[in-house]
Amino acid sequence: MGSRSKHHETPGQHHSHKRVIHKMTPGHIGKLFVFYLLLFLMIFAFAGFITGDWLPGGGYYEIVILVGVVVVAVIATIVHGRGRKWTSVDDMAERL
């Protein structure tokens, strides 16, 4: 009777996709790291562009920022890898 299918979904399940637990291969983890590194480099480059007039000259600040970007990218990769669920970030990283 009516247009409802036999499979009844709860409101939270409508159009949801199951994310399977995925084994992270070393190649995929490398792609995730590169993705996060590029993402945080762009964010810090934009912030550095805006605040560039306020920072004193010299290479010290650039080195600190680059080390900070690498550390944040490593932490993000580790946290993401421990989740072991395939997300849209994994899809974007695989396109690199």
FINU-877430 format. One record per residue: residue number from 0; residue in one letter; x, y, z of N, C-alpha, C in turn. Coordinates in nm, 2 decimals. Layout:
! FINU-877430
- i:aa:n_east:n_north:n_up:ca_east:ca_north:ca_up:c_east:c_north:c_up
- NUM:A:X:Y:Z:X:Y:Z:X:Y:Z
...
This chain:
! FINU-877430
- i:aa:n_east:n_north:n_up:ca_east:ca_north:ca_up:c_east:c_north:c_up
- 0:M:0.08:-0.12:0.00:0.00:0.00:0.00:0.09:0.12:0.00
- 1:G:0.08:0.20:-0.09:0.16:0.33:-0.09:0.29:0.31:-0.16
- 2:S:0.38:0.41:-0.15:0.50:0.41:-0.22:0.62:0.37:-0.13
- 3:R:0.59:0.34:-0.01:0.70:0.30:0.09:0.76:0.16:0.05
- 4:S:0.88:0.15:0.06:0.95:0.02:0.03:0.94:-0.07:0.15
- 5:K:0.97:-0.19:0.14:0.97:-0.29:0.25:1.07:-0.25:0.35
- 6:H:1.18:-0.19:0.31:1.29:-0.15:0.40:1.26:-0.02:0.46
- 7:H:1.23:-0.01:0.59:1.20:0.11:0.66:1.33:0.16:0.72
- 8:E:1.36:0.29:0.70:1.48:0.35:0.75:1.43:0.45:0.86
- 9:T:1.52:0.45:0.96:1.50:0.55:1.07:1.54:0.69:1.01
- 10:P:1.50:0.80:1.07:1.53:0.93:1.02:1.69:0.95:1.01
- 11:G:1.76:0.90:1.10:1.91:0.92:1.10:1.98:0.84:0.99
- 12:Q:1.91:0.74:0.93:1.97:0.65:0.83:1.94:0.69:0.69
- 13:H:1.86:0.79:0.67:1.82:0.83:0.53:1.94:0.87:0.45
- 14:H:1.96:0.80:0.34:2.07:0.83:0.25:2.21:0.82:0.31
- 15:S:2.22:0.74:0.42:2.35:0.73:0.48:2.43:0.62:0.41
- 16:H:2.56:0.64:0.41:2.64:0.54:0.35:2.72:0.47:0.46
- 17:K:2.73:0.34:0.45:2.81:0.27:0.55:2.96:0.29:0.52
- 18:R:3.03:0.33:0.62:3.18:0.35:0.60:3.24:0.23:0.66
- 19:V:3.30:0.15:0.58:3.36:0.02:0.63:3.49:0.05:0.69
- 20:I:3.53:-0.03:0.79:3.66:-0.02:0.85:3.76:-0.06:0.75
- 21:H:3.86:0.02:0.73:3.95:0.00:0.62:4.09:-0.01:0.68
- 22:K:4.17:-0.11:0.63:4.30:-0.12:0.67:4.39:-0.02:0.59
- 23:M:4.46:0.06:0.67:4.54:0.17:0.61:4.67:0.11:0.56
- 24:T:4.69:0.12:0.43:4.82:0.07:0.38:4.92:0.19:0.39
- 25:P:5.05:0.15:0.39:5.15:0.26:0.39:5.14:0.36:0.28
- 26:G:5.10:0.32:0.16:5.08:0.41:0.05:4.97:0.51:0.08
- 27:H:4.86:0.46:0.14:4.75:0.54:0.17:4.78:0.64:0.28
- 28:I:4.85:0.59:0.38:4.90:0.68:0.49:4.99:0.79:0.43
- 29:G:5.07:0.76:0.34:5.16:0.86:0.28:5.08:0.96:0.20
- 30:K:4.97:0.92:0.13:4.89:1.01:0.06:4.81:1.10:0.16
- 31:L:4.77:1.04:0.27:4.70:1.12:0.37:4.79:1.23:0.43
- 32:F:4.92:1.19:0.45:5.02:1.29:0.51:5.04:1.40:0.41
- 33:V:5.05:1.37:0.28:5.07:1.47:0.18:4.95:1.56:0.17
- 34:F:4.83:1.50:0.18:4.71:1.58:0.17:4.70:1.68:0.29
- 35:Y:4.73:1.63:0.41:4.72:1.72:0.53:4.84:1.82:0.52
- 36:L:4.95:1.78:0.47:5.07:1.88:0.46:5.03:1.99:0.37
- 37:L:4.97:1.96:0.25:4.93:2.06:0.16:4.82:2.15:0.22
- 38:L:4.73:2.09:0.28:4.62:2.16:0.34:4.67:2.26:0.45
- 39:F:4.75:2.22:0.54:4.80:2.31:0.64:4.90:2.41:0.59
- 40:L:4.98:2.37:0.49:5.07:2.47:0.42:4.99:2.58:0.36
- 41:M:4.87:2.55:0.30:4.79:2.66:0.24:4.73:2.74:0.35
- 42:I:4.69:2.68:0.46:4.63:2.76:0.57:4.73:2.85:0.63
- 43:F:4.85:2.80:0.66:4.95:2.88:0.72:5.01:2.98:0.63
- 44:A:5.02:2.95:0.50:5.06:3.05:0.40:4.96:3.17:0.39
- 45:F:4.84:3.14:0.39:4.74:3.24:0.39:4.75:3.33:0.52
- 46:A:4.76:3.26:0.63:4.78:3.34:0.76:4.91:3.42:0.76
- 47:G:5.01:3.36:0.70:5.14:3.43:0.69:5.13:3.55:0.60
- 48:F:5.06:3.54:0.49:5.04:3.65:0.40:4.97:3.76:0.47
- 49:I:4.87:3.73:0.55:4.79:3.84:0.62:4.88:3.90:0.73
- 50:T:4.95:3.82:0.80:5.03:3.88:0.91:5.17:3.91:0.87
- 51:G:5.21:3.90:0.75:5.35:3.91:0.71:5.41:4.05:0.74
- 52:D:5.32:4.15:0.74:5.37:4.29:0.77:5.41:4.30:0.92
- 53:W:5.35:4.22:1.00:5.37:4.24:1.14:5.48:4.16:1.20
- 54:L:5.53:4.06:1.12:5.64:3.97:1.17:5.77:4.04:1.13
- 55:P:5.87:4.03:1.22:6.00:4.08:1.19:6.06:3.99:1.08
- 56:G:6.15:4.05:1.01:6.22:3.97:0.90:6.31:3.87:0.96
- 57:G:6.36:3.78:0.87:6.45:3.68:0.91:6.39:3.54:0.88
- 58:G:6.47:3.44:0.87:6.43:3.31:0.83:6.38:3.22:0.95
- 59:Y:6.40:3.27:1.07:6.37:3.20:1.19:6.22:3.17:1.19
- 60:Y:6.14:3.27:1.17:5.99:3.25:1.18:5.94:3.15:1.07
- 61:E:6.00:3.16:0.95:5.96:3.07:0.84:5.99:2.92:0.88
- 62:I:6.11:2.90:0.94:6.15:2.77:0.98:6.05:2.71:1.09
- 63:V:6.02:2.80:1.19:5.93:2.76:1.29:5.79:2.72:1.24
- 64:I:5.74:2.80:1.14:5.61:2.78:1.08:5.62:2.65:1.00
- 65:L:5.72:2.62:0.92:5.73:2.50:0.85:5.74:2.38:0.93
- 66:V:5.81:2.39:1.04:5.82:2.27:1.14:5.69:2.25:1.20
- 67:G:5.62:2.36:1.24:5.48:2.35:1.29:5.39:2.28:1.20
- 68:V:5.40:2.32:1.07:5.31:2.26:0.97:5.33:2.11:0.96
- 69:V:5.46:2.07:0.96:5.49:1.93:0.95:5.44:1.85:1.07
- 70:V:5.46:1.91:1.19:5.41:1.85:1.31:5.26:1.83:1.31
- 71:V:5.19:1.94:1.27:5.04:1.93:1.27:5.00:1.83:1.17
- 72:A:5.06:1.82:1.05:5.03:1.72:0.95:5.05:1.58:1.00
- 73:V:5.16:1.56:1.07:5.19:1.42:1.13:5.08:1.39:1.23
- 74:I:5.05:1.48:1.32:4.94:1.45:1.42:4.81:1.42:1.36
- 75:A:4.77:1.50:1.26:4.64:1.48:1.19:4.64:1.35:1.12
- 76:T:4.75:1.31:1.06:4.76:1.18:0.99:4.75:1.06:1.09
- 77:I:4.81:1.07:1.20:4.81:0.97:1.31:4.66:0.96:1.36
- 78:V:4.60:1.07:1.39:4.47:1.07:1.45:4.37:1.01:1.34
- 79:H:4.39:1.05:1.22:4.30:1.00:1.11:4.32:0.85:1.09
- 80:G:4.45:0.80:1.09:4.48:0.66:1.07:4.42:0.57:1.18
- 81:R:4.42:0.63:1.30:4.37:0.55:1.42:4.22:0.53:1.41
- 82:G:4.15:0.62:1.34:4.00:0.61:1.33:3.96:0.49:1.24
- 83:R:4.04:0.45:1.15:4.03:0.33:1.06:3.89:0.33:0.99
- 84:K:3.83:0.44:0.97:3.71:0.45:0.89:3.73:0.53:0.77
- 85:W:3.68:0.49:0.66:3.70:0.55:0.53:3.61:0.68:0.53
- 86:T:3.66:0.79:0.50:3.59:0.92:0.50:3.62:0.99:0.37
- 87:S:3.55:1.10:0.35:3.58:1.18:0.23:3.72:1.23:0.22
- 88:V:3.79:1.25:0.33:3.93:1.29:0.33:4.01:1.18:0.27
- 89:D:3.98:1.05:0.29:4.05:0.94:0.23:4.02:0.94:0.08
- 90:D:3.90:0.97:0.04:3.87:0.98:-0.11:3.95:1.09:-0.17
- 91:M:3.96:1.21:-0.11:4.04:1.32:-0.16:4.19:1.28:-0.17
- 92:A:4.24:1.22:-0.06:4.38:1.18:-0.06:4.41:1.08:-0.17
- 93:E:4.32:0.99:-0.20:4.34:0.89:-0.30:4.35:0.95:-0.44
- 94:R:4.30:1.07:-0.46:4.30:1.14:-0.59:4.43:1.21:-0.61
- 95:L:4.52:1.22:-0.51:4.65:1.28:-0.53:4.74:1.20:-0.62
